[in-house]
Amino acid sequence: QLSTQAKQVMKSIIEKLWEATDKKAYIYYSMKMFNLPDFSDKEKFDILVALLEEEEKIVEKLFEDPWEKREIKIVIGEENEDPKFWEFTFFKIPYYYANKVVGFIGLISPTRVRYPYVVELLDIYAQKISSGLRRLFD
């Protein structure tokens, strides 16, 4: 367990990094996505591959709303402005430290997905991250 002084130093460093950081994203995808029935159609498969190759567009999409938003956001299919994203649903949920939004989890899925399950799962992950940050730095 960290000493009080070490926690203060870590907290200060993290806060400075958050202030200095612009848009950072860590993108992870599972090869299992390619096995989903939604992408068995070659055209849809090609769209998915093209999307994954355009990392900047994904990051831009995830960052299009202000960080201060405190609710989960779901954008389904043609609700997306860019037709490239019409085959997908975007989920975004924030996590917190010191009662401030410090990051979020984003998920891209096919439009045909069990929405309540995904929302619940993302909420659990966001709560775990927030809780972990509190335990680590408070």
N, CA, C and O of each residue as an XYZ file, in Angstrom:
552
protein
N       0.842     -1.181      0.000
C       0.000      0.000      0.000
C       0.888      1.246      0.000
O       1.931      1.276      0.653
N       0.464      2.264     -0.735
C       1.245      3.489     -0.856
C       1.139      4.342      0.402
O       0.088      4.398      1.041
N       2.238      5.004      0.750
C       2.210      5.934      1.873
C       1.414      7.169      1.471
O       1.164      7.396      0.287
N       1.022      7.958      2.448
C       0.259      9.180      2.183
C       1.043     10.117      1.278
O       0.482     10.707      0.354
N       2.323     10.252      1.537
C       3.162     11.137      0.728
C       3.259     10.625     -0.714
O       3.173     11.407     -1.661
N       3.435      9.327     -0.872
C       3.520      8.743     -2.219
C       2.207      8.938     -2.975
O       2.209      9.223     -4.173
N       1.082      8.782     -2.267
C      -0.221      8.996     -2.900
C      -0.372     10.442     -3.367
O      -0.888     10.698     -4.456
N       0.081     11.385     -2.537
C      -0.009     12.802     -2.907
C       0.823     13.098     -4.149
O       0.384     13.819     -5.045
N       2.020     12.537     -4.192
C       2.897     12.746     -5.347
C       2.258     12.142     -6.596
O       2.206     12.783     -7.646
N       1.772     10.904     -6.477
C       1.121     10.244     -7.613
C      -0.099     11.033     -8.068
O      -0.308     11.227     -9.266
N      -0.901     11.485     -7.116
C      -2.106     12.251     -7.439
C      -1.736     13.526     -8.184
O      -2.379     13.880     -9.173
N      -0.713     14.208     -7.718
C      -0.263     15.441     -8.355
C       0.225     15.181     -9.781
O      -0.090     15.934    -10.702
N       0.987     14.118     -9.949
C       1.502     13.773    -11.283
C       0.352     13.454    -12.228
O       0.320     13.933    -13.361
N      -0.590     12.645    -11.759
C      -1.736     12.267    -12.594
C      -2.542     13.502    -12.979
O      -2.923     13.653    -14.140
N      -2.806     14.381    -12.024
C      -3.578     15.594    -12.319
C      -2.870     16.454    -13.357
O      -3.517     16.995    -14.254
N      -1.560     16.586    -13.248
C      -0.797     17.375    -14.229
C      -0.857     16.724    -15.607
O      -0.979     17.410    -16.622
N      -0.769     15.408    -15.635
C      -0.867     14.710    -16.917
C      -2.239     14.908    -17.546
O      -2.344     15.142    -18.750
N      -3.297     14.814    -16.730
C      -4.652     15.002    -17.253
C      -4.820     16.407    -17.807
O      -5.451     16.598    -18.847
N      -4.256     17.392    -17.113
C      -4.360     18.775    -17.585
C      -3.601     18.961    -18.892
O      -4.050     19.693    -19.774
N      -2.465     18.308    -19.018
C      -1.609     18.487    -20.192
C      -2.033     17.616    -21.371
O      -1.656     17.883    -22.512
N      -2.799     16.598    -21.098
C      -3.158     15.638    -22.135
C      -4.295     16.157    -22.984
O      -5.286     16.684    -22.479
N      -4.135     16.000    -24.271
C      -5.213     16.363    -25.182
C      -6.059     15.118    -25.397
O      -6.697     14.645    -24.456
N      -6.080     14.595    -26.564
C      -6.898     13.428    -26.862
C      -6.012     12.197    -26.923
O      -5.186     12.047    -27.823
N      -6.197     11.333    -25.962
C      -5.451     10.081    -25.931
C      -6.456      8.942    -25.956
O      -7.483      8.993    -25.278
N      -6.163      7.940    -26.723
C      -7.041      6.782    -26.767
C      -6.191      5.530    -26.894
O      -5.172      5.511    -27.584
N      -6.627      4.514    -26.227
C      -5.998      3.214    -26.337
C      -7.014      2.325    -27.022
O      -8.063      2.018    -26.457
N      -6.708      1.919    -28.222
C      -7.669      1.161    -29.014
C      -7.298     -0.314    -28.981
O      -6.168     -0.710    -29.269
N      -8.283     -1.097    -28.623
C      -8.129     -2.539    -28.571
C      -9.327     -3.141    -29.290
O     -10.459     -2.701    -29.093
N      -9.089     -4.106    -30.089
C     -10.212     -4.832    -30.669
C      -9.887     -6.310    -30.672
O      -8.726     -6.718    -30.683
N     -10.922     -7.079    -30.662
C     -10.771     -8.520    -30.621
C     -10.974     -9.097    -32.014
O     -11.877     -8.687    -32.745
N     -10.140    -10.035    -32.365
C     -10.295    -10.710    -33.654
C     -11.624    -11.464    -33.709
O     -12.097    -11.814    -34.790
N     -12.222    -11.711    -32.547
C     -13.512    -12.409    -32.512
C     -14.599    -11.603    -33.221
O     -15.595    -12.164    -33.680
N     -14.406    -10.290    -33.309
C     -15.388     -9.457    -34.013
C     -15.616     -9.966    -35.432
O     -16.734     -9.935    -35.945
N     -14.547    -10.430    -36.050
C     -14.634    -10.849    -37.445
C     -15.465    -12.120    -37.621
O     -15.885    -12.437    -38.733
N     -15.701    -12.846    -36.531
C     -16.487    -14.076    -36.602
C     -17.975    -13.854    -36.355
O     -18.764    -14.792    -36.470
N     -18.366    -12.637    -36.020
C     -19.775    -12.362    -35.760
C     -20.586    -12.502    -37.047
O     -20.109    -12.151    -38.127
N     -21.814    -13.018    -36.930
C     -22.652    -13.176    -38.126
C     -22.869    -11.853    -38.863
O     -23.045    -11.835    -40.082
N     -22.856    -10.760    -38.122
C     -23.063     -9.442    -38.733
C     -22.005     -9.125    -39.783
O     -22.245     -8.331    -40.693
N     -20.844     -9.741    -39.656
C     -19.750     -9.435    -40.571
C     -19.413    -10.604    -41.494
O     -18.332    -10.645    -42.082
N     -20.343    -11.555    -41.620
C     -20.116    -12.664    -42.554
C     -20.299    -12.193    -43.996
O     -19.732    -12.775    -44.921
N     -21.085    -11.149    -44.180
C     -21.256    -10.530    -45.491
C     -19.956     -9.800    -45.846
O     -19.455     -9.009    -45.047
N     -19.411    -10.059    -47.032
C     -18.118     -9.485    -47.421
C     -18.123     -7.957    -47.371
O     -17.145     -7.346    -46.941
N     -19.209     -7.347    -47.805
C     -19.276     -5.882    -47.813
C     -19.171     -5.318    -46.394
O     -18.436     -4.361    -46.152
N     -19.909     -5.914    -45.467
C     -19.854     -5.455    -44.074
C     -18.482     -5.736    -43.461
O     -17.956     -4.934    -42.689
N     -17.920     -6.876    -43.814
C     -16.585     -7.225    -43.330
C     -15.567     -6.182    -43.799
O     -14.732     -5.724    -43.019
N     -15.646     -5.817    -45.074
C     -14.728     -4.812    -45.621
C     -14.900     -3.459    -44.933
O     -13.924     -2.743    -44.711
N     -16.138     -3.115    -44.599
C     -16.398     -1.855    -43.889
C     -15.731     -1.889    -42.515
O     -15.115     -0.910    -42.093
N     -15.858     -3.016    -41.824
C     -15.239     -3.151    -40.504
C     -13.721     -3.023    -40.595
O     -13.108     -2.306    -39.805
N     -13.124     -3.707    -41.542
C     -11.667     -3.643    -41.707
C     -11.230     -2.211    -42.014
O     -10.256     -1.719    -41.443
N     -11.945     -1.550    -42.909
C     -11.609     -0.165    -43.262
C     -11.734      0.748    -42.045
O     -10.901      1.629    -41.834
N     -12.770      0.534    -41.253
C     -12.970      1.353    -40.056
C     -11.815      1.162    -39.076
O     -11.296      2.134    -38.529
N     -11.418     -0.077    -38.857
C     -10.337     -0.350    -37.912
C      -9.003      0.223    -38.389
O      -8.121      0.519    -37.583
N      -8.866      0.375    -39.692
C      -7.642      0.974    -40.231
C      -7.631      2.490    -40.075
O      -6.576      3.114    -40.187
N      -8.785      3.084    -39.820
C      -8.888      4.538    -39.672
C      -8.976      4.908    -38.194
O      -9.997      5.409    -37.723
N      -7.907      4.656    -37.490
C      -7.864      4.895    -36.053
C      -8.221      6.342    -35.700
O      -8.907      6.591    -34.709
N      -7.757      7.284    -36.507
C      -8.047      8.698    -36.232
C      -9.543      8.978    -36.239
O     -10.034      9.743    -35.410
N     -10.272      8.362    -37.172
C     -11.723      8.569    -37.235
C     -12.417      7.996    -36.000
O     -13.377      8.577    -35.493
N     -11.930      6.864    -35.526
C     -12.509      6.266    -34.323
C     -12.279      7.189    -33.132
O     -13.203      7.464    -32.366
N     -11.058      7.662    -32.977
C     -10.735      8.556    -31.862
C     -11.565      9.832    -31.960
O     -12.106     10.302    -30.959
N     -11.665     10.385    -33.154
C     -12.466     11.598    -33.365
C     -13.923     11.354    -32.961
O     -14.543     12.194    -32.309
N     -14.450     10.217    -33.347
C     -15.836      9.869    -33.015
C     -16.019      9.763    -31.503
O     -17.010     10.246    -30.955
N     -15.073      9.137    -30.844
C     -15.188      8.962    -29.398
C     -15.049     10.280    -28.641
O     -15.613     10.437    -27.559
N     -14.303     11.222    -29.204
C     -14.063     12.489    -28.522
C     -14.995     13.608    -28.975
O     -14.790     14.761    -28.598
N     -16.013     13.297    -29.773
C     -16.830     14.373    -30.335
C     -17.664     15.115    -29.301
O     -18.086     16.242    -29.561
N     -17.912     14.530    -28.154
C     -18.664     15.198    -27.091
C     -17.711     15.696    -26.020
O     -16.612     15.163    -25.864
N     -18.125     16.708    -25.286
C     -17.267     17.191    -24.190
C     -17.049     16.114    -23.129
O     -17.905     15.258    -22.912
N     -15.907     16.170    -22.484
C     -15.568     15.216    -21.430
C     -16.507     15.326    -20.242
O     -16.667     14.367    -19.487
N     -17.125     16.478    -20.071
C     -17.931     16.701    -18.881
C     -19.243     15.923    -18.887
O     -19.891     15.797    -17.848
N     -19.635     15.406    -20.037
C     -20.897     14.662    -20.102
C     -20.830     13.480    -19.146
O     -19.859     12.724    -19.147
N     -21.861     13.327    -18.335
C     -21.829     12.316    -17.281
C     -22.774     11.149    -17.527
O     -23.057     10.383    -16.605
N     -23.255     11.003    -18.720
C     -24.150      9.882    -18.970
C     -23.572      9.007    -20.076
O     -22.671      9.403    -20.815
N     -24.121      7.815    -20.156
C     -23.694      6.941    -21.246
C     -24.290      7.482    -22.542
O     -25.420      7.970    -22.572
N     -23.524      7.385    -23.579
C     -24.007      7.828    -24.887
C     -24.002      6.619    -25.814
O     -23.036      5.859    -25.872
N     -25.106      6.463    -26.536
C     -25.231      5.375    -27.501
C     -25.660      5.990    -28.829
O     -26.667      6.695    -28.900
N     -24.898      5.719    -29.865
C     -25.232      6.203    -31.208
C     -25.349      4.969    -32.101
O     -24.389      4.222    -32.288
N     -26.544      4.778    -32.642
C     -26.854      3.550    -33.375
C     -26.973      3.811    -34.874
O     -27.698      4.703    -35.315
N     -26.241      3.009    -35.641
C     -26.398      2.986    -37.095
C     -26.446      4.343    -37.761
O     -25.488      5.113    -37.696
N     -27.565      4.632    -38.400
C     -27.693      5.851    -39.199
C     -27.809      7.120    -38.364
O     -27.880      8.217    -38.919
N     -27.829      6.991    -37.039
C     -27.730      8.182    -36.186
C     -26.336      8.799    -36.322
O     -26.137      9.976    -36.024
N     -25.381      7.994    -36.774
C     -24.035      8.494    -37.038
C     -24.075      9.350    -38.297
O     -24.713      8.985    -39.284
N     -23.401     10.471    -38.256
C     -23.389     11.365    -39.414
C     -22.628     10.767    -40.592
O     -23.025     10.937    -41.745
N     -21.550     10.078    -40.305
C     -20.708      9.519    -41.357
C     -21.254      8.158    -41.787
O     -21.371      7.255    -40.958
N     -21.589      7.996    -43.064
C     -22.128      6.711    -43.540
C     -21.209      5.519    -43.276
O     -21.675      4.381    -43.221
N     -19.914      5.768    -43.112
C     -18.991      4.668    -42.809
C     -19.343      3.982    -41.495
O     -19.010      2.815    -41.288
N     -20.013      4.706    -40.616
C     -20.330      4.176    -39.290
C     -21.742      3.604    -39.193
O     -22.148      3.172    -38.114
N     -22.491      3.591    -40.274
C     -23.887      3.169    -40.217
C     -24.078      1.703    -39.850
O     -25.163      1.318    -39.414
N     -23.070      0.896    -40.014
C     -23.182     -0.529    -39.682
C     -22.858     -0.807    -38.214
O     -22.856     -1.959    -37.781
N     -22.584      0.254    -37.451
C     -22.082      0.077    -36.091
C     -22.876      0.872    -35.067
O     -23.591      1.820    -35.392
N     -22.723      0.455    -33.828
C     -23.220      1.212    -32.688
C     -22.009      1.628    -31.866
O     -21.102      0.831    -31.625
N     -22.009      2.880    -31.442
C     -20.949      3.399    -30.582
C     -21.510      3.606    -29.181
O     -22.553      4.235    -29.003
N     -20.814      3.076    -28.204
C     -21.155      3.281    -26.799
C     -20.014      4.080    -26.176
O     -18.847      3.879    -26.512
N     -20.359      4.977    -25.278
C     -19.328      5.721    -24.548
C     -19.850      5.984    -23.142
O     -20.953      6.500    -22.963
N     -19.040      5.621    -22.144
C     -19.430      5.835    -20.754
C     -18.226      6.400    -19.997
O     -17.107      5.910    -20.149
N     -18.458      7.427    -19.187
C     -17.340      8.051    -18.474
C     -16.958      7.304    -17.198
O     -17.748      6.544    -16.638
N     -15.728      7.546    -16.760
C     -15.326      7.146    -15.414
C     -14.715      8.367    -14.742
O     -14.330      9.331    -15.404
N     -14.633      8.309    -13.402
C     -14.380      9.508    -12.612
C     -13.236      9.341    -11.623
O     -12.883      8.239    -11.204
N     -12.684     10.482    -11.276
C     -11.802     10.588    -10.114
C     -12.024     11.980     -9.534
O     -12.097     12.961    -10.275
N     -12.128     12.065     -8.233
C     -12.356     13.336     -7.537
C     -13.577     14.058     -8.116
O     -13.573     15.276     -8.297
N     -14.607     13.283     -8.396
C     -15.881     13.796     -8.897
C     -15.758     14.525    -10.240
O     -16.589     15.371    -10.570
N     -14.724     14.195    -11.004
C     -14.546     14.770    -12.337
C     -14.410     13.634    -13.343
O     -13.824     12.591    -13.053
N     -14.959     13.858    -14.520
C     -14.769     12.886    -15.592
C     -13.308     12.955    -16.013
O     -12.817     14.017    -16.396
N     -12.613     11.820    -15.941
C     -11.197     11.797    -16.304
C     -10.925     10.900    -17.508
O      -9.808     10.856    -18.023
N     -11.942     10.198    -17.942
C     -11.780      9.332    -19.101
C     -13.081      8.627    -19.401
O     -14.095      8.843    -18.737
N     -13.037      7.802    -20.389
C     -14.236      7.045    -20.715
C     -13.859      5.751    -21.407
O     -12.749      5.573    -21.909
N     -14.826      4.863    -21.410
C     -14.701      3.606    -22.132
C     -15.578      3.737    -23.367
O     -16.747      4.110    -23.269
N     -15.024      3.437    -24.505
C     -15.796      3.447    -25.739
C     -15.855      2.038    -26.302
O     -14.897      1.273    -26.192
N     -16.969      1.709    -26.895
C     -17.138      0.387    -27.487
C     -17.827      0.543    -28.833
O     -18.807      1.276    -28.965
N     -17.309     -0.145    -29.811
C     -17.933     -0.184    -31.132
C     -18.443     -1.600    -31.325
O     -17.711     -2.571    -31.135
N     -19.707     -1.702    -31.706
C     -20.299     -3.024    -31.897
C     -21.152     -3.024    -33.160
O     -21.424     -1.969    -33.733
N     -21.570     -4.208    -33.589
C     -22.569     -4.245    -34.664
C     -23.850     -3.575    -34.155
O     -24.036     -3.436    -32.946
N     -24.714     -3.169    -35.053
C     -25.959     -2.529    -34.614
C     -26.882     -3.534    -33.932
O     -27.711     -3.158    -33.103
N     -26.740     -4.784    -34.275
C     -27.570     -5.828    -33.667
C     -26.808     -6.386    -32.467
O     -25.927     -7.233    -32.610
N     -27.167     -5.892    -31.289
C     -26.459     -6.282    -30.073
C     -27.446     -6.223    -28.906
O     -28.469     -5.545    -28.993
N     -27.147     -6.915    -27.840
C     -28.019     -6.874    -26.652
C     -27.684     -5.612    -25.852
O     -26.806     -5.625    -24.989
N     -28.387     -4.541    -26.149
C     -28.078     -3.228    -25.576
C     -28.099     -3.207    -24.046
O     -27.152     -2.695    -23.449
N     -29.129     -3.736    -23.386
C     -29.122     -3.686    -21.911
C     -27.895     -4.383    -21.308
O     -27.322     -3.905    -20.329
N     -27.503     -5.503    -21.896
C     -26.340     -6.240    -21.407
C     -25.062     -5.419    -21.588
O     -24.246     -5.330    -20.671
N     -24.890     -4.824    -22.758
C     -23.686     -4.034    -23.036
C     -23.619     -2.823    -22.115
O     -22.560     -2.518    -21.567
N     -24.740     -2.134    -21.942
C     -24.769     -0.956    -21.067
C     -24.420     -1.353    -19.635
O     -23.632     -0.676    -18.974
N     -25.000     -2.441    -19.160
C     -24.708     -2.902    -17.799
C     -23.229     -3.256    -17.646
O     -22.600     -2.900    -16.649
N     -22.691     -3.945    -18.619
C     -21.286     -4.338    -18.582
C     -20.364     -3.113    -18.581
O     -19.424     -3.044    -17.790
N     -20.630     -2.160    -19.456
C     -19.810     -0.946    -19.503
C     -19.919     -0.156    -18.202
O     -18.930      0.398    -17.722
N     -21.114     -0.106    -17.639
C     -21.311      0.595    -16.370
C     -20.487     -0.057    -15.261
O     -19.874      0.638    -14.451
N     -20.472     -1.368    -15.225
C     -19.678     -2.089    -14.219
C     -18.193     -1.766    -14.388
O     -17.503     -1.478    -13.410
N     -17.703     -1.813    -15.627
C     -16.290     -1.500    -15.867
C     -15.961     -0.063    -15.467
O     -14.928      0.186    -14.845
N     -16.827      0.878    -15.817
C     -16.579      2.287    -15.473
C     -16.563      2.475    -13.957
O     -15.727      3.209    -13.431
N     -17.481      1.816    -13.258
C     -17.500      1.907    -11.793
C     -16.239      1.302    -11.189
O     -15.684      1.840    -10.231
N     -15.790      0.189    -11.746
C     -14.567     -0.461    -11.244
C     -13.349      0.442    -11.450
O     -12.504      0.558    -10.561
N     -13.258      1.069    -12.597
C     -12.130      1.972    -12.856
C     -12.185      3.154    -11.895
O     -11.170      3.516    -11.300
N     -13.361      3.758    -11.740
C     -13.517      4.891    -10.815
C     -13.146      4.483     -9.397
O     -12.441      5.209     -8.697
N     -13.623      3.327     -8.984
C     -13.329      2.818     -7.643
C     -11.830      2.562     -7.478
O     -11.251      2.883     -6.441
N     -11.216      1.989     -8.492
C      -9.779      1.727     -8.444
C      -8.969      3.010     -8.335
O      -7.986      3.067     -7.595
N      -9.375      4.030     -9.063
C      -8.680      5.317     -8.979
C      -8.812      5.910     -7.575
O      -7.850      6.453     -7.032
N     -10.008      5.804     -6.992
C     -10.203      6.319     -5.622
C      -9.331      5.557     -4.629
O      -8.675      6.162     -3.781
N      -9.325      4.229     -4.735
C      -8.518      3.427     -3.802
C      -7.033      3.715     -3.959
O      -6.288      3.730     -2.979
N      -6.616      3.938     -5.168
C      -5.203      4.173     -5.426
C      -4.742      5.547     -4.956
O      -3.640      5.690     -4.425
N      -5.589      6.563     -5.152
C      -5.123      7.931     -4.920
C      -5.735      8.647     -3.725
O      -5.274      9.733     -3.374
N      -6.740      8.090     -3.095
C      -7.330      8.770     -1.926
C      -6.713      8.262     -0.636
O      -7.083      8.716      0.446
